Amino acid sequence: MERKAPLLVVCLLVLSLFLGSPSAWGLDLKEEKELGREILKTIRQHYRLINDQEVAGYVQSVGQRVVKSLGATHYDYRFFVIDDGTPNAFAIPGGYVFLFRGIIELMDSEAELASIICHEVAHVQARHVKKMLEKGRVLNIAAMAGALAGAFLGLQGDAAQAIAVGSMAGAKSLALKFSRENEEEADRLGFRYLCAAGYDPYAMVSIMRKMNRMGWQSDSRIPSYLRTHPALGERLGYLELLAQNAATSHATCTVRDPMGDFPLVQAVLMSRHTDPAVARDRFRAWLHDDTHRVGAAYGLGRLALDKGEVKEALGYLRRAAAWKPDSVLILSALGDVYHKMGRLDEATKALEEALKREPDSPVAHLRLGLVLQDQGRWQQALQHLKKAESLAPYNPLLDYHLGILYGRIDQLGDAHYFLGRYYQRTGNRKLAAFHYEKARSHLPESDPRQKKIDDALKGPHKKERPG
């Protein structure tokens, strides 16, 4: 995928369009959240998000584990994976955190994933982007609008980037990088969140050191993270000192398995982004390596399932479960395979066990909902699908299944609304309009979704990049 402009620049450009006059630069919390939603729409239209149930659901679960460590917060955090090999991550106002596939592929553990999430969440909690914007009140909004159009609606690559940056030449007071003070505050807060979530504080040092090394290698792309998060090389000593202090002053810091289900997610990404034959050979070789065998068995099970070889998939997943019996992803995958084999009681048992271990697993809730639906237990199925949707609300697959289930229980307004949203998100304008019109006729006039339907039916619909 060709990059259109540095993502932090793009986010600032989008924000500027909605801020309007200079008097609007003082954002309150409600406006900040609205801006975040608008930026999210733009990102979803121009960047491919990974909606794979295992990958997106896993990152969301780790993110929510971090959020629980915050205590009270003003934000409803959501976590996304962008399907791009660049090692990058960023957060936008309102609590939306994005990790690129490239930065996940650089990691070696769940603790490193949690570290980056903690750092980005800290930037949101401290409202750093909002503060940068308030310093940039002299921006020429018309020029910014032109830059956004050049970046998104016509020019590609270097030309779009040149217009984006050139349009901001007069914005002397707007910093396009977090300041050293911003970073140190995010480091302190991030370490605190990481310890509270039960992860090894040294994980933040290890992942930052890997990205810093990439920046010094002439044959590798400089991670975007180094452009937007400055002075990483200088800060490594400070980060290590923070980790040492955290390790000595917080007895409960390291209570979680630092690996978690991360090797399984790596296997999913490999099976998705590597030639299947190459991935299969690599997994088979790894079966004989104790450090990689669980991920290898899981990856082979997934590849078999993709080919419809359900019995072979079950064999590999059972091997993975024998080596890692407490894995939520393995239990969830077993439930999926049992479901496909028509062994609904075994599927229910495996998925319920997964939810005992991780009550906020979107993929386990989704799969259990589908099993319960096939058992005719529709109200219970609906509870699990709604829970999955609340945990991972931007998954078109969930919209589809909710629409079908609501239709089965004769709640036609809800059924047509979710099917309309499914077709809107997958780019079928005709079917989206059909279902939205049906939903509008069935839902009460006071239903807040009526406005969303009206907005969706106005003007041309922009297709979101498929996941």
C-alpha positions as CSV (number, residue, x, y, z in Angstrom):
1,M,0.0,0.0,0.0
2,E,1.4,3.4,-1.0
3,R,1.7,5.9,1.9
4,K,-0.1,9.2,1.2
5,A,1.3,11.4,4.0
6,P,2.9,11.0,7.4
7,L,0.0,9.9,9.6
8,L,0.5,12.4,12.4
9,V,0.5,15.2,9.7
10,V,-2.7,13.7,8.2
11,C,-4.4,13.6,11.6
12,L,-3.5,17.2,12.3
13,L,-4.8,18.2,8.8
14,V,-8.1,16.5,9.4
15,L,-8.4,18.1,12.8
16,S,-7.8,21.5,11.4
17,L,-10.7,21.2,9.0
18,F,-13.2,20.6,11.9
19,L,-11.8,23.3,14.2
20,G,-12.8,26.2,12.0
21,S,-12.1,29.7,13.3
22,P,-9.3,30.6,15.7
23,S,-11.7,30.9,18.6
24,A,-12.4,27.2,18.2
25,W,-8.9,26.1,19.1
26,G,-9.8,25.8,22.7
27,L,-11.2,22.2,22.6
28,D,-13.4,20.9,25.3
29,L,-13.7,17.1,25.9
30,K,-16.9,16.7,23.9
31,E,-15.4,18.5,20.8
32,E,-12.2,16.4,21.2
33,K,-14.2,13.2,21.0
34,E,-16.1,14.4,18.0
35,L,-12.9,15.2,16.2
36,G,-11.6,11.8,17.0
37,R,-14.6,10.2,15.4
38,E,-14.2,12.3,12.3
39,I,-10.5,11.4,12.0
40,L,-11.4,7.7,12.5
41,K,-13.8,7.9,9.5
42,T,-11.1,9.4,7.3
43,I,-8.5,6.8,8.4
44,R,-11.0,3.9,7.7
45,Q,-11.6,5.3,4.2
46,H,-8.0,5.6,3.3
47,Y,-6.1,2.9,5.2
48,R,-6.8,-0.9,5.3
49,L,-7.6,-2.1,8.8
50,I,-7.1,-5.7,9.8
51,N,-10.4,-7.1,10.9
52,D,-9.1,-10.6,11.4
53,Q,-10.9,-11.9,14.5
54,E,-7.8,-13.3,16.2
55,V,-5.5,-10.3,15.5
56,A,-7.9,-7.4,16.0
57,G,-9.7,-9.1,18.9
58,Y,-6.4,-9.9,20.6
59,V,-5.0,-6.3,20.3
60,Q,-8.3,-5.0,21.6
61,S,-8.2,-7.4,24.6
62,V,-4.7,-6.3,25.5
63,G,-5.7,-2.7,25.1
64,Q,-8.7,-3.1,27.3
65,R,-6.5,-4.8,29.9
66,V,-4.3,-1.6,29.9
67,V,-7.4,0.6,30.1
68,K,-8.6,-1.2,33.3
69,S,-5.3,-0.2,34.9
70,L,-6.0,3.5,34.3
71,G,-8.8,3.8,36.9
72,A,-11.3,6.5,35.9
73,T,-10.9,7.9,32.4
74,H,-12.8,10.3,30.2
75,Y,-12.3,8.2,27.0
76,D,-13.9,5.1,25.6
77,Y,-10.7,3.5,24.2
78,R,-10.6,1.6,20.9
79,F,-7.6,-0.2,19.4
80,F,-7.0,-0.9,15.7
81,V,-4.3,-2.6,13.5
82,I,-3.4,-1.0,10.2
83,D,-2.4,-3.4,7.5
84,D,0.9,-1.8,6.6
85,G,4.4,-3.1,7.2
86,T,5.8,0.2,8.5
87,P,6.9,0.1,12.2
88,N,4.6,2.7,13.6
89,A,1.9,3.5,16.1
90,F,-0.1,6.5,17.0
91,A,-3.1,7.7,18.9
92,I,-5.7,10.4,18.1
93,P,-7.9,12.5,20.3
94,G,-10.9,10.7,21.8
95,G,-9.1,7.5,22.7
96,Y,-8.4,5.8,19.3
97,V,-5.1,3.9,19.2
98,F,-3.6,2.5,16.0
99,L,-0.8,0.0,15.6
100,F,0.7,-0.9,12.3
101,R,1.2,-4.5,11.4
102,G,4.9,-3.7,11.0
103,I,5.4,-2.7,14.6
104,I,3.7,-5.9,15.8
105,E,5.9,-8.0,13.5
106,L,8.9,-6.3,15.2
107,M,7.8,-7.4,18.6
108,D,8.6,-10.6,20.5
109,S,6.0,-10.7,23.3
110,E,2.6,-9.5,24.6
111,A,4.5,-7.4,27.1
112,E,6.1,-5.4,24.3
113,L,2.7,-4.9,22.6
114,A,1.3,-3.7,25.9
115,S,4.2,-1.3,26.3
116,I,3.5,0.5,23.0
117,I,-0.2,0.6,23.9
118,C,0.6,2.1,27.3
119,H,2.8,4.8,25.8
120,E,0.1,5.8,23.2
121,V,-2.7,5.7,25.8
122,A,-0.5,8.0,28.0
123,H,-0.4,10.5,25.1
124,V,-4.2,10.5,25.0
125,Q,-4.6,10.7,28.7
126,A,-2.3,13.7,28.8
127,R,-4.1,15.3,25.8
128,H,-0.8,16.0,24.0
129,V,-2.1,16.3,20.5
130,K,-4.9,18.6,21.7
131,K,-2.3,20.8,23.3
132,M,-0.2,20.9,20.1
133,L,-3.2,22.0,18.2
134,E,-4.0,24.8,20.6
135,K,-0.4,26.1,20.0
136,G,-1.0,26.2,16.3
137,R,-3.9,28.6,16.2
138,V,-2.3,30.7,13.4
139,L,-2.8,28.0,10.8
140,N,-4.3,28.9,7.5
141,I,-7.4,26.7,7.4
142,A,-7.9,27.0,3.6
143,A,-4.3,25.9,2.9
144,M,-4.8,23.0,5.3
145,A,-7.9,22.0,3.4
146,G,-6.0,22.1,0.2
147,A,-3.3,19.9,1.6
148,L,-5.8,17.4,2.8
149,A,-7.4,17.2,-0.6
150,G,-3.9,16.8,-2.2
151,A,-3.0,14.0,0.2
152,F,-6.2,12.0,0.0
153,L,-8.2,12.8,-3.1
154,G,-5.7,12.9,-6.0
155,L,-2.0,13.1,-5.7
156,Q,0.0,10.1,-4.6
157,G,3.2,9.4,-2.7
158,D,5.9,12.1,-2.6
159,A,3.8,14.8,-4.3
160,A,1.0,14.4,-1.8
161,Q,3.5,14.5,1.1
162,A,5.2,17.7,-0.3
163,I,1.9,19.5,-0.6
164,A,0.9,18.4,2.9
165,V,4.1,19.7,4.4
166,G,4.4,22.8,2.2
167,S,0.9,23.9,3.2
168,M,2.0,24.0,6.8
169,A,5.1,26.2,6.2
170,G,3.5,29.2,7.9
171,A,2.5,27.3,11.0
172,K,5.6,28.3,13.0
173,S,4.0,27.5,16.3
174,L,2.7,24.0,15.5
175,A,5.1,21.2,16.4
176,L,4.7,18.1,14.3
177,K,6.6,16.0,16.8
178,F,5.8,15.4,20.5
179,S,8.1,17.5,22.6
180,R,10.7,16.0,25.0
181,E,8.4,17.0,27.8
182,N,5.5,15.2,26.1
183,E,7.6,12.0,25.8
184,E,8.9,12.1,29.3
185,E,5.3,12.4,30.6
186,A,4.1,9.6,28.4
187,D,7.1,7.5,29.6
188,R,6.2,8.0,33.2
189,L,2.5,7.4,32.7
190,G,3.1,4.5,30.4
191,F,5.4,2.7,32.9
192,R,2.8,3.2,35.6
193,Y,0.0,1.7,33.4
194,L,2.3,-1.2,32.3
195,C,3.0,-2.1,35.9
196,A,-0.6,-1.8,36.9
197,A,-1.6,-4.1,34.1
198,G,0.9,-6.7,35.4
199,Y,3.6,-6.6,32.7
200,D,7.4,-6.6,32.9
201,P,8.5,-2.9,32.8
202,Y,11.6,-3.8,30.8
203,A,9.4,-4.7,27.9
204,M,9.1,-1.0,27.0
205,V,12.9,-0.6,26.9
206,S,13.3,-3.7,24.7
207,I,10.8,-2.6,22.0
208,M,12.0,1.0,22.0
209,R,15.6,-0.3,21.6
210,K,14.6,-2.4,18.6
211,M,13.1,0.6,16.8
212,N,16.0,2.7,17.6
213,R,18.4,0.1,16.1
214,M,16.3,0.2,12.9
215,G,16.8,3.9,12.7
216,W,20.6,3.4,12.5
217,Q,20.5,0.7,9.9
218,S,21.1,2.1,6.5
219,D,19.3,-0.7,4.7
220,S,16.0,-0.4,6.6
221,R,13.2,2.1,6.6
222,I,13.4,4.6,9.5
223,P,10.4,3.8,11.6
224,S,7.7,6.4,11.5
225,Y,7.6,6.1,15.3
226,L,11.0,7.8,15.4
227,R,9.8,10.8,13.4
228,T,6.8,11.5,15.6
229,H,8.3,10.4,18.9
230,P,11.7,12.2,19.1
231,A,15.0,11.6,20.8
232,L,14.4,7.9,21.3
233,G,18.1,7.2,21.3
234,E,18.7,9.8,24.0
235,R,15.8,8.6,26.0
236,L,16.8,4.9,26.2
237,G,18.9,5.4,29.3
238,Y,16.1,7.3,31.0
239,L,13.7,4.5,30.0
240,E,15.9,1.9,31.4
241,L,16.2,3.8,34.7
242,L,12.4,4.1,34.9
243,A,12.2,0.3,34.3
244,Q,14.7,-0.4,37.1
245,N,12.8,1.9,39.5
246,A,9.5,0.3,38.6
247,A,10.9,-3.2,39.1
248,T,12.2,-2.4,42.5
249,S,9.3,-0.3,43.7
250,H,6.3,-2.2,42.4
251,A,6.2,-5.8,43.8
252,T,3.2,-6.7,41.6
253,C,4.6,-5.4,38.3
254,T,5.4,-8.7,36.7
255,V,2.5,-11.0,37.3
256,R,1.4,-11.9,33.8
257,D,3.0,-14.3,31.3
258,P,5.0,-11.8,29.1
259,M,4.3,-13.9,26.0
260,G,0.6,-14.5,26.5
261,D,-1.0,-15.4,23.2
262,F,1.4,-13.3,21.2
263,P,3.1,-16.2,19.4
264,L,-0.3,-17.2,18.0
265,V,-1.0,-13.8,16.7
266,Q,2.4,-13.8,15.0
267,A,1.5,-17.1,13.4
268,V,-1.8,-15.6,12.1
269,L,0.1,-12.6,10.6
270,M,2.6,-15.0,9.0
271,S,-0.2,-17.2,7.5
272,R,-1.9,-14.1,6.2
273,H,1.1,-12.2,4.8
274,T,3.4,-15.0,3.6
275,D,2.9,-17.4,0.7
276,P,0.9,-20.3,2.3
277,A,3.4,-22.9,1.1
278,V,6.3,-20.9,2.6
279,A,4.4,-20.4,5.8
280,R,3.5,-24.1,6.0
281,D,7.1,-25.2,5.6
282,R,8.3,-22.8,8.2
283,F,5.6,-23.9,10.7
284,R,6.5,-27.5,10.2
285,A,10.1,-26.8,10.9
286,W,9.2,-24.9,14.0
287,L,7.2,-27.8,15.4
288,H,10.5,-29.3,16.6
289,D,11.5,-26.1,18.4
290,D,10.2,-25.8,21.9
291,T,10.2,-22.0,21.7
292,H,8.0,-21.9,18.6
293,R,6.0,-25.1,18.5
294,V,2.8,-23.7,20.0
295,G,2.6,-20.9,17.4
296,A,3.6,-23.3,14.7
297,A,0.8,-25.8,15.5
298,Y,-1.7,-22.9,15.7
299,G,-0.5,-21.6,12.3
300,L,-0.8,-25.0,10.7
301,G,-4.3,-25.4,12.1
302,R,-5.3,-22.0,10.7
303,L,-3.8,-22.8,7.3
304,A,-5.7,-26.2,7.2
305,L,-8.9,-24.4,8.2
306,D,-8.5,-21.9,5.4
307,K,-8.4,-24.8,3.0
308,G,-11.5,-26.4,4.5
309,E,-9.5,-29.3,6.0
310,V,-11.3,-29.3,9.3
311,K,-10.1,-32.6,10.7
312,E,-6.5,-31.7,10.1
313,A,-7.0,-28.3,11.7
314,L,-8.5,-30.0,14.7
315,G,-5.4,-32.2,15.1
316,Y,-3.0,-29.3,15.0
317,L,-5.1,-27.2,17.4
318,R,-5.3,-30.1,19.9
319,R,-1.5,-30.3,19.8
320,A,-1.3,-26.6,20.5
321,A,-3.8,-26.9,23.4
322,A,-1.8,-29.7,24.9
323,W,1.2,-27.4,25.0
324,K,-0.7,-24.3,26.1
325,P,-4.0,-25.4,27.7
326,D,-4.8,-21.9,29.1
327,S,-4.7,-20.1,25.8
328,V,-7.8,-18.1,25.1
329,L,-7.1,-18.0,21.3
330,I,-6.5,-21.7,21.1
331,L,-9.7,-22.5,23.1
332,S,-11.6,-20.1,20.9
333,A,-10.2,-21.6,17.7
334,L,-11.1,-25.1,19.0
335,G,-14.7,-23.8,19.5
336,D,-14.7,-22.5,15.9
337,V,-13.6,-25.9,14.6
338,Y,-16.0,-27.9,16.6
339,H,-18.8,-25.5,15.4
340,K,-17.8,-26.2,11.8
341,M,-17.9,-29.9,12.5
342,G,-21.4,-29.7,13.9
343,R,-20.2,-30.6,17.4
344,L,-22.1,-27.8,19.1
345,D,-21.9,-28.9,22.7
346,E,-18.1,-29.3,22.5
347,A,-17.9,-25.9,20.8
348,T,-19.9,-24.3,23.6
349,K,-17.7,-25.8,26.2
350,A,-14.5,-24.6,24.6
351,L,-15.8,-21.1,24.1
352,E,-17.2,-20.8,27.6
353,E,-13.9,-21.9,29.0
354,A,-12.2,-19.2,26.9
355,L,-14.5,-16.6,28.3
356,K,-13.8,-17.7,31.9
357,R,-10.1,-17.0,31.2
358,E,-10.7,-13.7,29.3
359,P,-14.2,-12.3,29.8
360,D,-13.6,-9.5,27.3
361,S,-12.4,-11.6,24.3
362,P,-14.4,-10.3,21.3
363,V,-13.6,-13.3,19.2
364,A,-14.8,-15.8,21.9
365,H,-18.1,-13.8,22.3
366,L,-18.6,-13.7,18.6
367,R,-18.0,-17.4,18.1
368,L,-20.1,-18.4,21.1
369,G,-22.9,-16.2,19.8
370,L,-22.9,-18.0,16.5
371,V,-22.9,-21.4,18.2
372,L,-25.8,-20.5,20.4
373,Q,-27.7,-19.2,17.4
374,D,-27.3,-22.5,15.7
375,Q,-28.7,-24.2,18.9
376,G,-31.8,-22.0,18.7
377,R,-30.8,-20.1,21.9
378,W,-31.3,-16.8,20.2
379,Q,-31.5,-14.4,23.2
380,Q,-28.3,-15.8,24.7
381,A,-26.7,-15.6,21.3
382,L,-27.8,-11.9,21.0
383,Q,-26.2,-11.1,24.4
384,H,-22.8,-12.5,23.2
385,L,-22.9,-10.8,19.8
386,K,-23.8,-7.5,21.4
387,K,-21.0,-7.9,23.8
388,A,-18.6,-8.6,21.0
389,E,-19.9,-5.5,19.1
390,S,-19.3,-3.4,22.2
391,L,-15.7,-4.6,22.5
392,A,-14.9,-4.4,18.8
393,P,-17.5,-2.1,17.2
394,Y,-16.0,-1.6,13.7
395,N,-16.1,-5.2,12.5
396,P,-18.5,-5.6,9.5
397,L,-18.8,-9.3,10.2
398,L,-20.5,-8.5,13.5
399,D,-22.9,-6.1,11.8
400,Y,-23.9,-8.9,9.4
401,H,-24.5,-11.5,12.1
402,L,-26.4,-9.0,14.3
403,G,-28.6,-8.1,11.4
404,I,-29.4,-11.8,10.7
405,L,-30.1,-12.6,14.3
406,Y,-32.3,-9.6,14.9
407,G,-34.3,-10.7,11.9
408,R,-34.8,-14.1,13.3
409,I,-36.3,-12.7,16.5
410,D,-38.5,-10.3,14.5
411,Q,-36.8,-7.1,15.5
412,L,-36.9,-5.7,12.0
413,G,-35.7,-2.1,12.7
414,D,-32.5,-3.4,14.4
415,A,-32.1,-6.1,11.7
416,H,-32.2,-3.7,8.8
417,Y,-30.1,-1.1,10.6
418,F,-27.2,-3.5,11.1
419,L,-27.5,-5.0,7.6
420,G,-27.5,-1.4,6.3
421,R,-24.3,-0.7,8.2
422,Y,-22.7,-3.9,7.0
423,Y,-23.3,-3.1,3.4
424,Q,-22.2,0.5,3.8
425,R,-19.0,-0.6,5.4
426,T,-18.3,-3.2,2.6
427,G,-19.1,-0.7,-0.2
428,N,-22.5,-1.9,-1.5
429,R,-24.4,1.4,-1.7
430,K,-27.5,0.0,-3.2
431,L,-28.1,-2.6,-0.5
432,A,-27.0,-0.2,2.2
433,A,-29.7,2.3,1.1
434,F,-32.3,-0.4,0.9
435,H,-31.8,-1.6,4.4
436,Y,-31.4,1.8,5.9
437,E,-34.8,2.9,4.3
438,K,-36.4,-0.2,5.8
439,A,-34.8,0.4,9.2
440,R,-36.0,4.0,9.2
441,S,-39.6,2.8,8.6
442,H,-39.4,0.3,11.5
443,L,-37.5,2.3,14.2
444,P,-39.2,4.8,16.4
445,E,-38.7,8.5,15.3
446,S,-37.0,9.1,18.7
447,D,-34.4,6.4,18.1
448,P,-31.0,8.2,17.9
449,R,-30.0,5.9,15.0
450,Q,-32.5,7.8,12.8
451,K,-30.0,10.6,12.5
452,K,-27.2,8.2,11.7
453,I,-29.4,6.7,8.9
454,D,-30.1,10.2,7.5
455,D,-26.4,11.0,7.5
456,A,-25.6,7.7,5.8
457,L,-28.2,8.3,3.1
458,K,-27.1,11.8,2.3
459,G,-24.6,12.2,-0.6
460,P,-22.2,9.6,-2.0
461,H,-21.0,6.9,0.4
462,K,-17.3,6.5,0.7
463,K,-16.3,2.9,0.9
464,E,-14.1,2.0,3.9
465,R,-10.9,0.1,3.0
466,P,-11.7,-3.6,3.4
467,G,-10.1,-5.4,6.4
